[in-house]
Amino acid sequence: MGSTELAANYFKITQTEEKLRNDTTIDTEDKANQTHFEVGKKVRKTMLEISGKAPEDLPTPEKSIKQIEKEHKKLEDKNN
């Protein structure tokens, strides 16, 4: 997951949180889940409008975080 996708996910989470906090009509788990879905659709639409790329079409890093952490641990172990 690259920085653009991370930022989009974080933005979706923060905006959903704001909506849930400020909209007193969202009073069930189903409504909260629907709100999260709707906010996600808007974030996705905005990304498409701005960059022309959907989140699923963004490039993925060559290495996963777990791979990088494993390599980092090996280097630390080697240096100690």
C-alpha positions in Angstrom: 0.0 0.0 0.0 1.5 3.3 -1.1 1.2 6.7 0.5 -1.8 7.7 -1.7 -3.8 4.7 -0.7 -2.8 5.1 3.0 -3.9 8.8 2.9 -7.2 7.9 1.2 -7.9 5.2 3.8 -7.0 7.6 6.7 -9.2 10.3 5.2 -12.1 7.9 4.8 -11.7 6.8 8.4 -11.5 10.4 9.8 -14.4 11.6 7.7 -16.6 8.7 8.7 -15.7 9.4 12.4 -16.7 13.0 12.0 -20.0 12.0 10.3 -20.8 9.5 13.1 -19.9 12.0 15.8 -22.1 14.8 14.3 -25.1 13.0 12.9 -27.4 11.9 15.7 -29.6 9.9 13.3 -26.8 7.3 12.9 -27.7 5.2 15.9 -27.2 1.6 14.9 -24.3 -0.5 13.8 -25.9 -1.0 10.4 -26.3 2.8 9.9 -22.7 3.3 10.9 -21.5 0.6 8.4 -23.6 2.2 5.7 -22.1 5.6 6.5 -18.6 4.2 6.3 -19.5 2.7 2.9 -21.0 5.9 1.6 -18.0 8.0 2.7 -15.7 5.4 1.0 -17.6 5.8 -2.2 -17.2 9.6 -2.1 -13.4 9.3 -1.4 -13.1 6.9 -4.3 -15.1 9.2 -6.6 -12.9 12.1 -5.6 -9.7 10.2 -6.3 -11.0 9.2 -9.7 -11.9 12.9 -10.5 -8.6 14.2 -9.4 -6.1 11.6 -10.6 -8.1 9.4 -12.8 -7.0 6.4 -10.8 -9.1 4.2 -8.6 -7.6 3.0 -5.3 -7.4 -0.6 -6.6 -5.4 0.7 -9.7 -2.7 2.3 -7.6 0.8 0.8 -7.8 1.8 -1.5 -5.0 5.2 -1.5 -3.3 7.6 -4.2 -4.3 8.0 -5.3 -0.7 5.4 -5.7 2.0 5.8 -4.1 5.4 6.4 -7.5 6.9 9.3 -8.2 4.4 10.9 -4.8 5.2 10.5 -5.4 9.0 12.1 -8.9 8.6 15.0 -7.4 6.6 15.5 -4.7 9.2 15.5 -7.2 12.0 18.2 -9.2 10.2 20.3 -6.1 9.9 19.9 -5.3 13.5 20.8 -8.8 14.6 23.8 -8.8 12.3 25.0 -5.5 13.8 24.6 -6.6 17.4 
